[in-house]
Amino acid sequence: MADRKQKSPAASAVPAGQSPAQPASQSASKRKRGAVLRVSYQGEPGANSHLACREVYPDLEPMACATFEDALAAVKGGDSRYAMIPIENSVAGRVADIHHLLPNAGLHIVGEHFLRVRHQLMALPGATLLTVKKALSHTQALGQCRNTLRKLGLQPIPEADTAGSARIVAETNDPTLAAIASSLAAEIYGLKVLMRDIEDEKHNTTRFVILSNEPGVTKPGGGPIVTTFIFRVRNVPAALYKAMGGFATNGVNMTKLESYQLNGKFVATMFFADVEGHPDEPAVARALEELQFFCSEFHLLGAYNASPYRAEANKNGDAA
């Protein structure tokens, strides 16, 4: 049977620059430990996730973590109030591992944020485009700037992340090395930006989900809402087709449906989905009930206010 324990965890809006109201059940002990003052992220200081934390929660302390697991565990253990986790990019697609980590994290998605990714080419003070020969960065960042790198004749060198690449350049004291990272990384590590916004696609945007120990307070009728869930259909013919039927018949718009494999088995496919609307709205509730009839597993990850970016992107798309 499907897991119905998380029938409808409401989640609060988290527009950029604002913090949601604290859930009533947030324990006093965690407040004393300072969890409400921090937001955890994966990466080194200056990473794009660090930028996202500053945009959404300017009054909270960004907490750098070595891995996504560490960032999520910081929230679960009470060391941070929120985790800022990238889930997909408009150029590179899905962020690896996240779909596997979220179901077992024991956290609620309480918001989303879209960060316009701007890659800067930076080097030591005194270095120039004539002195640099190599560009260090994360593999995805290098791929997103390949045209610029080719024009400049720079050799791409993969590193663990963008901000870490900036730190390496600052520590090596080598004028032939450059890094592709954020403007914040250049500021933190004392590097000079040689070229700004060198990404090949100007729509380069990363979507983050914001996770908390407690669900928020979003309710139906409070504006556009996104509901996120994962599911696995039963191993019967046309199960996915039948499971999707409830969304069509109830007029519920599904904005994301992505499959991924479990445990290296090609017969156990999980699906990650976003729909418009709140689980307590009759149409959405009926669609989810019909979905679960054809599922062997179902987890509701969160229901939260849609970022204003969605409406802006749709408007720009229609205009184009």
C-alpha positions as CSV (number, residue, x, y, z in Angstrom):
1,M,0.0,0.0,0.0
2,A,1.1,3.6,-0.5
3,D,2.6,5.5,2.3
4,R,-0.1,8.0,3.3
5,K,1.4,9.2,6.6
6,Q,2.3,12.5,5.0
7,K,-1.1,13.1,3.5
8,S,-0.9,16.9,3.3
9,P,2.0,18.7,5.0
10,A,1.3,22.4,4.3
11,A,4.4,24.6,3.7
12,S,5.0,28.3,4.0
13,A,5.9,30.7,1.3
14,V,9.6,31.7,1.0
15,P,9.8,34.6,-1.4
16,A,13.3,36.0,-1.9
17,G,14.4,38.3,0.9
18,Q,11.8,37.1,3.4
19,S,11.7,34.3,6.0
20,P,8.6,32.3,6.7
21,A,7.0,32.4,10.1
22,Q,8.4,29.9,12.5
23,P,6.3,26.7,12.8
24,A,4.5,26.6,16.2
25,S,6.0,23.2,17.0
26,Q,9.6,24.3,16.6
27,S,11.2,23.2,19.9
28,A,12.7,25.7,22.3
29,S,15.9,23.6,22.6
30,K,16.6,24.1,19.0
31,R,16.1,27.8,19.2
32,K,18.6,27.9,22.1
33,R,21.1,26.0,19.9
34,G,20.9,28.7,17.3
35,A,19.3,26.6,14.6
36,V,16.9,29.4,13.6
37,L,19.9,31.6,12.8
38,R,21.5,29.3,10.2
39,V,20.7,28.0,6.7
40,S,22.9,25.1,5.5
41,Y,24.1,24.5,2.0
42,Q,26.5,22.2,0.1
43,G,29.8,23.7,-1.0
44,E,32.4,26.1,0.1
45,P,31.9,29.8,0.9
46,G,31.1,31.7,-2.3
47,A,29.3,28.8,-4.0
48,N,26.0,29.5,-5.9
49,S,24.2,27.8,-3.1
50,H,25.7,30.4,-0.7
51,L,24.4,33.1,-3.0
52,A,20.9,31.6,-2.9
53,C,21.0,31.5,0.9
54,R,21.9,35.2,1.0
55,E,19.2,36.1,-1.4
56,V,16.4,34.3,0.5
57,Y,17.6,34.7,4.0
58,P,19.8,37.8,4.3
59,D,19.5,37.8,8.1
60,L,20.5,34.2,8.6
61,E,24.0,32.8,8.8
62,P,25.0,30.6,5.8
63,M,26.4,27.3,7.0
64,A,28.8,25.6,4.5
65,C,28.7,21.8,4.4
66,A,30.9,19.3,2.5
67,T,28.1,17.2,1.1
68,F,24.3,17.4,0.5
69,E,23.9,14.7,3.2
70,D,25.7,17.0,5.6
71,A,23.5,20.0,4.7
72,L,20.3,17.9,5.2
73,A,21.6,16.3,8.4
74,A,22.4,19.8,9.9
75,V,18.7,20.6,9.7
76,K,17.6,17.2,11.0
77,G,20.0,17.5,13.9
78,G,19.0,21.0,14.8
79,D,22.2,22.8,13.8
80,S,20.5,24.8,11.1
81,R,16.9,26.0,10.5
82,Y,16.8,25.4,6.8
83,A,18.7,23.6,4.0
84,M,19.1,25.3,0.6
85,I,19.4,22.4,-1.9
86,P,19.7,22.7,-5.7
87,I,17.5,20.3,-7.5
88,E,17.7,21.2,-11.2
89,N,19.3,23.6,-13.7
90,S,17.8,25.0,-16.9
91,V,21.0,24.1,-18.8
92,A,22.4,21.0,-17.1
93,G,19.2,19.4,-16.0
94,R,18.7,17.4,-12.8
95,V,21.2,17.7,-10.0
96,A,22.6,14.2,-9.3
97,D,21.7,12.3,-6.1
98,I,19.1,14.8,-4.8
99,H,16.1,12.6,-5.8
100,H,17.6,9.8,-3.8
101,L,18.4,11.9,-0.7
102,L,15.1,13.8,-0.2
103,P,12.8,10.9,0.5
104,N,15.0,9.6,3.3
105,A,16.0,13.0,4.8
106,G,12.9,13.2,7.0
107,L,12.4,16.8,6.1
108,H,9.7,19.0,4.5
109,I,10.0,21.2,1.4
110,V,8.8,24.6,2.6
111,G,9.8,26.8,-0.3
112,E,11.6,27.2,-3.6
113,H,14.0,29.7,-5.0
114,F,15.3,30.3,-8.6
115,L,18.8,31.7,-8.9
116,R,20.1,33.2,-12.1
117,V,23.5,31.7,-12.4
118,R,26.2,34.1,-13.5
119,H,29.7,32.7,-14.1
120,Q,32.7,35.1,-13.6
121,L,36.2,34.4,-14.9
122,M,38.6,35.4,-12.1
123,A,42.3,35.2,-11.3
124,L,45.0,36.7,-9.0
125,P,45.3,40.4,-8.8
126,G,47.9,41.3,-11.5
127,A,46.9,38.5,-13.8
128,T,45.3,39.2,-17.2
129,L,43.6,37.4,-20.0
130,L,47.1,37.2,-21.6
131,T,48.7,35.4,-18.6
132,V,46.0,32.8,-17.8
133,K,46.2,29.5,-19.5
134,K,43.9,27.2,-17.5
135,A,40.4,27.6,-16.1
136,L,39.4,25.6,-13.0
137,S,35.8,25.0,-12.0
138,H,33.0,22.4,-11.5
139,T,32.4,20.2,-14.5
140,Q,28.9,21.7,-15.1
141,A,30.2,25.3,-14.9
142,L,33.0,24.4,-17.4
143,G,30.4,22.9,-19.8
144,Q,28.2,26.0,-19.4
145,C,31.1,28.3,-20.5
146,R,32.7,26.1,-23.1
147,N,32.2,28.6,-26.0
148,T,34.0,31.4,-24.0
149,L,36.8,29.1,-22.9
150,R,37.3,28.0,-26.5
151,K,37.5,31.6,-27.8
152,L,40.0,32.5,-25.1
153,G,42.0,29.3,-25.6
154,L,41.8,28.3,-22.0
155,Q,42.2,24.7,-20.9
156,P,39.3,23.5,-18.7
157,I,40.4,21.8,-15.5
158,P,37.5,20.1,-13.5
159,E,37.4,20.6,-9.8
160,A,35.0,19.7,-7.0
161,D,33.0,22.9,-7.1
162,T,33.2,26.5,-8.3
163,A,34.0,28.2,-5.0
164,G,36.6,25.6,-4.2
165,S,38.2,26.4,-7.6
166,A,38.5,30.1,-6.6
167,R,40.1,29.2,-3.3
168,I,42.6,27.0,-5.1
169,V,43.6,29.8,-7.5
170,A,44.0,32.2,-4.5
171,E,46.2,29.7,-2.7
172,T,48.5,28.7,-5.6
173,N,49.7,32.2,-6.4
174,D,49.9,31.1,-10.1
175,P,49.0,33.9,-12.6
176,T,48.4,31.2,-15.3
177,L,45.4,29.9,-13.4
178,A,41.9,31.2,-13.5
179,A,38.6,30.1,-11.9
180,I,35.0,30.2,-13.0
181,A,32.9,31.0,-10.0
182,S,30.5,33.6,-8.6
183,S,31.2,37.2,-7.9
184,L,30.8,36.4,-4.2
185,A,33.7,33.9,-4.5
186,A,35.9,36.5,-6.0
187,E,35.1,38.8,-3.1
188,I,35.8,36.2,-0.5
189,Y,39.1,34.9,-1.9
190,G,40.4,38.3,-3.1
191,L,40.5,37.5,-6.8
192,K,40.1,39.9,-9.7
193,V,37.3,39.3,-12.2
194,L,38.7,39.2,-15.7
195,M,35.4,38.7,-17.6
196,R,31.9,38.9,-16.3
197,D,28.9,36.7,-17.1
198,I,30.8,34.3,-19.4
199,E,28.0,31.6,-19.4
200,D,26.9,30.6,-22.9
201,E,23.2,30.6,-22.1
202,K,21.8,33.7,-20.5
203,H,18.8,31.8,-19.2
204,N,21.1,29.7,-17.0
205,T,19.0,29.3,-13.8
206,T,19.1,26.9,-10.9
207,R,16.0,25.9,-8.9
208,F,16.6,25.3,-5.2
209,V,14.2,23.7,-2.7
210,I,14.2,24.8,0.9
211,L,13.8,22.1,3.5
212,S,12.9,22.3,7.2
213,N,12.2,19.9,10.1
214,E,8.6,21.2,10.3
215,P,6.0,21.7,7.7
216,G,4.9,25.4,7.2
217,V,1.5,26.9,7.2
218,T,0.6,27.2,3.5
219,K,-3.2,26.7,2.9
220,P,-5.4,26.5,-0.2
221,G,-6.4,29.8,-1.6
222,G,-3.2,31.6,-0.5
223,G,-1.8,32.1,-4.0
224,P,-0.2,29.7,-6.5
225,I,1.0,26.5,-4.7
226,V,3.3,23.7,-5.8
227,T,3.0,20.2,-4.4
228,T,6.0,17.9,-4.7
229,F,5.9,14.1,-4.3
230,I,7.6,10.9,-5.3
231,F,6.0,7.6,-6.2
232,R,6.5,4.2,-7.7
233,V,3.8,2.5,-9.7
234,R,2.8,-1.1,-9.4
235,N,4.4,-3.5,-11.8
236,V,1.4,-4.0,-13.9
237,P,0.7,-3.1,-17.6
238,A,-0.2,0.6,-18.2
239,A,0.2,1.5,-14.5
240,L,1.8,4.8,-15.2
241,Y,-0.8,5.7,-17.8
242,K,-3.6,4.9,-15.4
243,A,-1.9,6.7,-12.5
244,M,-1.7,9.9,-14.5
245,G,-5.3,9.7,-15.5
246,G,-6.5,11.3,-12.3
247,F,-4.6,14.5,-13.0
248,A,-6.2,14.8,-16.4
249,T,-9.7,14.1,-15.4
250,N,-9.5,16.5,-12.4
251,G,-7.8,19.3,-14.4
252,V,-4.6,19.3,-12.3
253,N,-1.6,20.6,-14.2
254,M,1.6,18.5,-13.7
255,T,4.7,20.8,-14.3
256,K,7.3,18.1,-13.7
257,L,7.6,14.4,-14.1
258,E,11.0,12.7,-13.9
259,S,12.0,9.1,-13.6
260,Y,15.1,7.6,-11.9
261,Q,16.3,4.2,-11.0
262,L,16.5,2.6,-7.5
263,N,19.4,0.5,-6.2
264,G,20.8,0.0,-9.7
265,K,17.8,-2.0,-10.7
266,F,16.2,-1.2,-14.1
267,V,12.8,-2.6,-13.1
268,A,12.3,-0.4,-10.0
269,T,11.5,3.1,-11.4
270,M,10.7,6.0,-9.1
271,F,9.1,9.2,-10.3
272,F,9.6,12.7,-9.0
273,A,6.7,15.1,-9.7
274,D,5.4,18.6,-9.2
275,V,1.8,19.7,-9.6
276,E,0.0,23.0,-9.3
277,G,-2.3,23.2,-6.4
278,H,-2.6,22.2,-2.7
279,P,-3.2,18.6,-1.5
280,D,-6.3,19.8,0.4
281,E,-7.9,21.2,-2.7
282,P,-10.6,18.8,-3.8
283,A,-9.3,18.3,-7.4
284,V,-5.7,17.7,-6.2
285,A,-6.9,15.4,-3.4
286,R,-8.9,13.3,-5.9
287,A,-5.9,13.1,-8.3
288,L,-3.5,12.0,-5.6
289,E,-5.9,9.5,-4.3
290,E,-6.3,7.9,-7.7
291,L,-2.5,8.0,-8.2
292,Q,-1.9,6.1,-5.0
293,F,-4.3,3.4,-6.0
294,F,-1.8,2.4,-8.7
295,C,1.3,3.0,-6.6
296,S,3.4,0.6,-4.5
297,E,5.1,3.6,-2.8
298,F,4.1,7.3,-2.4
299,H,5.7,10.1,-0.4
300,L,4.5,13.7,-0.2
301,L,7.6,15.9,0.2
302,G,5.9,19.2,0.6
303,A,3.3,21.8,-0.5
304,Y,4.6,25.4,-0.7
305,N,4.0,28.8,-2.4
306,A,5.3,28.9,-6.0
307,S,8.2,31.3,-6.6
308,P,7.2,34.5,-8.4
309,Y,9.8,33.5,-11.0
310,R,7.5,30.8,-12.4
311,A,4.9,33.4,-13.4
312,E,7.6,35.7,-14.8
313,A,9.2,32.9,-16.8
314,N,5.8,31.8,-18.2
315,K,5.0,35.4,-19.2
316,N,8.3,35.8,-21.0
317,G,7.9,32.5,-22.7
318,D,4.4,33.5,-24.0
319,A,5.8,36.8,-25.2
320,A,8.6,35.0,-27.1
